């Protein structure tokens, strides 16, 4: 008997997101979609879902999607998540178009006076983040995201960085893969309080296609000392 897989938030007060339920099987893919905007966008939503499943190579099983106003990049992320939970061997990435307004770069000497941290699994908070005019926006994949939603959050953040307009705010990420796919050149490292963190940070940097610059305004004196004497 096939196991049911799910991606998306729980509860009844869901906004700008969706729930995707997938049960692998041998029969041709069957899809049932419920949406609060079904009257206007039913065909668009179905076409997007079918295209995403096809891009991931999934043609069998049954799917149920409950849409609560999710933008296309969010639905694509949740579909990719549920498919990869059911089929971990799939390594295909389904990327939304890289919008021109999302392709701006940053500079080392720019101001970083304010940082707006947003949980990576809460796309409803991404949409208007740029209008608050922060110097930096961090779509967080660390403590603000429950362990069981890390995979979904990575897909959502990756897609958001290729789609949304953050009005020139510097975008930071703690994931080299997300940064590379989205051309984000600012990696945000956790505080390094002891040399224990050297090997992990060294591996992270050497696997990246760029050379990092450390933030000289680290809170802890020990972190500042370690970052400036780190041998990589």
C-alpha positions as CSV (number, residue, x, y, z in Angstrom):
1,X,0.0,0.0,0.0
2,X,1.4,3.4,-1.1
3,X,2.2,6.0,1.5
4,X,0.6,9.5,1.4
5,X,3.0,12.4,1.3
6,X,2.2,16.0,2.1
7,X,3.9,19.4,1.7
8,X,2.6,22.8,2.8
9,X,1.5,24.4,6.1
10,X,-0.9,22.9,8.5
11,X,-4.0,24.5,10.0
12,X,-7.0,26.5,8.8
13,X,-5.6,30.0,8.7
14,X,-3.3,29.6,5.7
15,X,-2.5,32.6,3.4
16,X,-0.5,32.9,0.2
17,X,0.4,29.2,0.3
18,X,-1.0,25.8,-0.5
19,X,-1.1,22.2,0.6
20,X,-0.1,19.4,-1.7
21,X,-1.0,15.8,-1.1
22,X,0.6,13.1,-3.3
23,X,0.2,9.3,-3.3
24,X,2.5,7.4,-5.6
25,X,0.9,4.7,-7.7
26,X,1.0,3.0,-11.1
27,X,-2.1,4.6,-12.6
28,X,-1.9,7.7,-14.8
29,X,-1.6,10.9,-12.7
30,X,-4.9,12.1,-11.4
31,X,-5.2,15.6,-10.0
32,X,-7.9,17.3,-7.9
33,X,-7.5,21.0,-7.2
34,X,-9.4,23.2,-4.7
35,X,-8.7,26.9,-4.8
36,X,-10.1,30.1,-3.3
37,X,-9.5,31.8,-6.7
38,X,-10.8,28.8,-8.8
39,X,-13.3,30.9,-10.7
40,X,-10.6,33.1,-12.2
41,X,-7.5,31.0,-12.3
42,X,-8.5,27.3,-12.4
43,X,-6.9,26.6,-15.8
44,X,-3.8,28.6,-14.9
45,X,-3.3,26.7,-11.7
46,X,-3.9,23.3,-13.3
47,X,-1.5,24.0,-16.1
48,X,1.2,25.1,-13.6
49,X,0.7,22.0,-11.5
50,X,0.7,19.6,-14.5
51,X,3.8,21.3,-16.0
52,X,5.7,21.1,-12.6
53,X,4.9,17.4,-12.1
54,X,5.9,16.7,-15.7
55,X,9.2,18.6,-15.3
56,X,9.9,16.4,-12.3
57,X,9.2,13.3,-14.3
58,X,6.1,12.3,-12.3
59,X,3.3,10.9,-14.5
60,X,1.6,8.4,-12.2
61,X,-0.2,8.5,-8.8
62,X,-2.8,10.8,-7.4
63,X,-2.6,14.5,-6.3
64,X,-4.7,16.8,-4.3
65,X,-3.9,20.5,-4.1
66,X,-5.6,22.9,-1.7
67,X,-4.7,26.4,-2.8
68,X,-5.0,29.4,-0.4
69,X,-3.9,32.1,-2.8
70,X,-0.4,30.8,-3.4
71,X,1.7,32.6,-6.1
72,X,3.1,30.3,-8.8
73,X,6.6,30.2,-7.3
74,X,5.2,29.0,-4.0
75,X,3.0,26.2,-5.6
76,X,6.0,25.1,-7.7
77,X,8.1,24.9,-4.5
78,X,5.5,22.8,-2.6
79,X,5.0,20.4,-5.5
80,X,8.7,19.9,-5.8
81,X,8.9,19.3,-2.1
82,X,6.2,16.7,-2.0
83,X,7.6,14.9,-5.0
84,X,11.1,14.7,-3.5
85,X,9.7,13.5,-0.2
86,X,8.1,10.6,-2.1
87,X,11.0,10.1,-4.5
88,X,14.3,11.2,-2.8
89,X,16.3,10.0,-5.8
90,X,14.9,12.8,-8.0
91,X,17.5,15.6,-8.2
92,X,15.8,17.7,-10.8
93,X,15.2,21.4,-9.9
94,X,12.1,23.2,-11.2
95,X,13.0,26.8,-11.4
96,X,10.7,29.7,-12.1
97,X,11.8,32.3,-14.7
98,X,14.6,34.6,-13.3
99,X,12.9,38.0,-13.3
100,X,15.0,41.0,-14.4
101,X,14.1,42.9,-11.2
102,X,15.6,40.0,-9.1
103,X,19.0,40.0,-10.9
104,X,20.6,43.0,-9.2
105,X,24.0,42.6,-7.4
106,X,25.4,44.0,-4.2
107,X,28.6,45.7,-3.1
108,X,31.0,45.2,-0.2
109,X,30.9,48.8,0.9
110,X,27.2,49.3,1.0
111,X,25.3,50.2,4.2
112,X,24.0,47.3,6.4
113,X,22.4,49.2,9.2
114,X,19.1,47.2,9.3
115,X,18.3,43.6,8.6
116,X,14.8,42.2,8.1
117,X,14.7,38.5,9.0
118,X,11.8,36.5,7.5
119,X,11.1,32.8,8.2
120,X,11.8,30.9,5.0
121,X,8.6,28.9,5.2
122,X,6.3,32.0,5.4
123,X,6.0,33.3,1.8
124,X,3.1,35.5,2.8
125,X,5.7,37.7,4.6
126,X,8.0,38.0,1.5
127,X,5.6,39.7,-0.8
128,X,5.8,43.2,0.6
129,X,9.1,42.9,2.5
130,X,10.9,45.4,0.2
131,X,8.5,48.3,0.8
132,X,9.9,48.6,4.4
133,X,13.2,49.6,2.8
134,X,15.6,47.6,5.0
135,X,19.3,47.6,4.0
136,X,19.3,43.8,4.1
137,X,16.7,41.0,3.8
138,X,17.4,37.6,5.2
139,X,15.1,34.8,4.2
140,X,15.9,32.6,7.1
141,X,16.5,28.8,6.9
142,X,17.8,28.4,10.4
143,X,16.0,28.6,13.8
144,X,12.8,30.2,12.5
145,X,12.0,27.1,10.4
146,X,10.9,23.8,12.0
147,X,13.1,20.9,11.1
148,X,10.3,19.1,9.2
149,X,9.9,22.1,6.9
150,X,13.6,22.8,6.0
151,X,13.3,21.2,2.6
152,X,10.1,23.1,1.7
153,X,11.6,26.4,2.9
154,X,14.7,26.0,0.8
155,X,12.6,25.5,-2.3
156,X,10.4,28.5,-1.4
157,X,13.3,30.8,-0.7
158,X,15.1,29.7,-3.9
159,X,12.0,30.5,-6.0
160,X,11.3,33.7,-4.2
161,X,14.8,35.1,-4.8
162,X,14.3,34.4,-8.6
163,X,10.9,36.0,-8.7
164,X,10.2,38.8,-6.2
165,X,11.3,42.4,-6.2
166,X,12.9,43.4,-2.9
167,X,13.5,47.0,-4.2
168,X,17.3,46.9,-4.0
169,X,17.7,45.5,-0.5
170,X,20.7,43.3,-0.1
171,X,19.6,39.7,0.0
172,X,21.4,37.3,2.3
173,X,21.4,33.5,2.4
174,X,23.0,30.8,4.5
175,X,22.7,28.2,1.7
176,X,25.4,28.0,-1.0
177,X,23.1,26.2,-3.3
178,X,20.3,28.8,-3.0
179,X,22.9,31.6,-3.4
180,X,24.4,30.1,-6.5
181,X,21.1,29.3,-8.3
182,X,19.8,32.9,-7.5
183,X,23.1,34.7,-7.9
184,X,23.1,36.0,-4.3
185,X,26.6,36.9,-3.4
186,X,26.2,37.5,0.4
187,X,26.5,34.5,2.5
188,X,25.3,34.8,6.1
189,X,27.3,32.7,8.5
190,X,26.3,31.8,12.1
191,X,28.4,33.3,14.9
192,X,31.8,31.6,15.1
193,X,32.5,31.5,18.8
194,X,35.3,28.9,18.8
195,X,37.7,27.4,16.2
196,X,35.5,24.3,16.1
197,X,33.6,26.0,13.3
198,X,36.7,26.3,11.0
199,X,36.3,23.0,9.1
200,X,32.6,23.5,8.3
201,X,33.0,27.1,7.2
202,X,36.1,26.3,5.2
203,X,34.3,23.5,3.3
204,X,31.3,25.8,2.7
205,X,33.5,28.5,1.3
206,X,35.6,26.3,-0.9
207,X,32.5,24.7,-2.4
208,X,31.3,28.2,-3.5
209,X,32.1,29.9,-6.8
210,X,33.1,33.1,-5.0
211,X,35.3,34.4,-2.2
212,X,33.5,35.7,0.9
213,X,34.1,38.9,2.8
214,X,33.5,38.7,6.5
215,X,31.4,41.3,8.3
216,X,33.7,43.5,10.4
217,X,30.9,44.4,12.7
218,X,30.4,41.1,14.5
219,X,28.8,41.3,17.9
220,X,31.2,39.1,19.8
221,X,34.8,40.1,20.1
222,X,35.9,36.4,19.9
223,X,33.9,36.0,16.6
224,X,35.6,39.1,15.2
225,X,39.0,37.8,16.1
226,X,38.3,34.4,14.7
227,X,36.9,35.7,11.4
228,X,39.9,38.0,10.8
229,X,42.5,35.2,11.6
230,X,40.6,32.4,9.9
231,X,43.1,30.5,7.6
232,X,40.9,30.4,4.5
